[in-house]
Amino acid sequence: MKKQLVEKQDFIKIVILIMIALAIGVYLIATTILINKDGVLYIEQAQNFSSNPSLGVRGTYPPGYPFLIYTVHRIAALVSNSISVESWIYSAQSVSLLCRLLSLIPLYFIGKILVGARNSYIALLILIFLPYPAEYGSEIVREWPHLFFLATAFLFLLLGTANGNWLMFAAGGLFAGIGYAIRSECGQIVLYGMLWLLVGLFIPSAGINRLKALGLTVILIIGFLIPAVSYSIARGEVLPPKLKEIVNSDKNFQSERIEKSAYMASVMPNDILMAVKKLTERIGENLMYFFMPPLIVGLYYHFRRPKEVLTDGRLFISALVILYITMMMMLHINFGYMSRRHFMPMIVFTAFYIPTGLLIIADWIGGINIKGNENKQKNTQKLFFILLTTGILICLVKLSGITGVERKGYREAAKWLKENTAPTDIIAVPDLRISFYAERKGMLNESGELTADINYAVRTVKKTGDSEKNIPSGMSEVWSSPTSKKGGVVLIYEKK
């Protein structure tokens, strides 16, 4: 008899996971001193939905996440009638946290299908405590909203390919299409569906003939295109910004690249090596390095037989890993950077294999065979628990230090500006978050050159004694405060 996907124990495990994640998320929100830089742009774009919706849709970022922020803020405003900066910040952070909590539901069932309920539960427990994924769940970033739609679409695709249900394919495409308005990477679900169809031409799925597989893939694509095309028309562009930049760069500089082909041939291997180095670092940082060996061991154990991988959900995990490694390599080679946030989907969808890796490592440490007698199995389980607990404790230590205290001076500067300047004053700032919190018009000033219309200027120096050397011409120092434990100082100058 086929086991049901949803059981009573699953509900209990999901509730436990959500409660732990909620507690961590609320703690991180409560201890946040300064939001991330992109958060300012997301909130400003969300605010445009009230005054000028077209600007909200065609803003700096895809409108999905800013629109969610706007929606939550409107709901919160019905209760509190607050339009303060803090209300926008909490609304945005709430969206991220809510999406993180909701993501645990489809992720749990994805893991249950791939590695079983127990390993799925343990994997998500580890994921909840990983500091950087946890931080993104309380920051104003798109990662978890994107992952909620991606994971939901992924689950529907898994269910659809297992039983050939067209509703699953339609729902998978629809969620991927909606998620496309948050991050264009949600379109990868269509690629996985097409890959499944391609593999099915050579290895037909049980009970699903090739013609039906083609029809199901078409349904998936249609489901995706319905919201994705509508979004693209409203936004006025089809290609994601980075991809468009690469395409335009190829068109504009094709002749130059041909002339410099010999030079590029010598540079590319070094670029690739640097990208691989950075890729390894970013994955290790996300996993606190402690969980990186178990992940590698677990992946090897589950993917060591390529022929079997092609016939179940591991096909999609393999494609996801290859896709993200390729994208991250290209990102580093073309744009010179690779953020920890970019690896979130790969970390989240491969975390299911960490418990297996931990168990195998525990078996190695004990020098035993887990297929042995009961005492040996108990010993392996004890070592597994010790390793798991050690990893979580390492994560908790890191989590307790995520407060942004090094930027406390920025908040204090913003408070002073809000209380001591006129609403029409223009502030030159090294970081737009200062003027954002101060609710004043800010002009980003990194060069040190000040325009005539500036009323106040904010600068940072490394040492207190350096403040007198940095006073801008025609201005006087009116306020200062330490900005970090390393002796940095944030200063405010007023036009004389």
Sequence and secondary structure as in RCSB ss.txt:
>XXXX:A:sequence
MKKQLVEKQDFIKIVILIMIALAIGVYLIATTILINKDGVLYIEQAQNFSSNPSLGVRGTYPPGYPFLIYTVHRI
AALVSNSISVESWIYSAQSVSLLCRLLSLIPLYFIGKILVGARNSYIALLILIFLPYPAEYGSEIVREWPHLFFL
ATAFLFLLLGTANGNWLMFAAGGLFAGIGYAIRSECGQIVLYGMLWLLVGLFIPSAGINRLKALGLTVILIIGFL
IPAVSYSIARGEVLPPKLKEIVNSDKNFQSERIEKSAYMASVMPNDILMAVKKLTERIGENLMYFFMPPLIVGLY
YHFRRPKEVLTDGRLFISALVILYITMMMMLHINFGYMSRRHFMPMIVFTAFYIPTGLLIIADWIGGINIKGNEN
KQKNTQKLFFILLTTGILICLVKLSGITGVERKGYREAAKWLKENTAPTDIIAVPDLRISFYAERKGMLNESGEL
TADINYAVRTVKKTGDSEKNIPSGMSEVWSSPTSKKGGVVLIYEKK
>XXXX:A:secstr
    S  HHHHHHHHHHHHHHHHHHHHHHHT SS  HHHHHHHHHHHHHHH HHHHHTSSS SHHHHHHHHHHHH
HHHHH   SHHHHHHHHHHHHHHHHHHHHHHHHHHHHHHH HHHHHHHHHHHHH HHHHHHTTSS SHHHHHHHH
HHHHHHHHHHHHH  HHHHHHHHHHHHHHTTT GGGGHHHHHHHHHHHHHHHS  TT  HHHHHHHHHHHHHHHH
HHHHHHHHHHT  S HHHHHHHHHHHHSHHHHHHTHHHHHHHHHHHHHHHHHHHHHHHHHHTTTTTHHHHHHHHH
HHHS HHHHTTSTHHHHHHHHHHHHHHHHHHHHHHS   GGGGHHHHHHHGGGHHHHHHHHHHHHHT  TTS HH
HHHHHHHHHHHHHHHHHHHHHHHHHT S GGGHHHHHHHHHHHHHS TT EEEESSHHHHHHHTSEEEE  SS  
 TT SEEEEEESSGGGGGGG  TTEEEEEEEE STTS EEEEEEE 
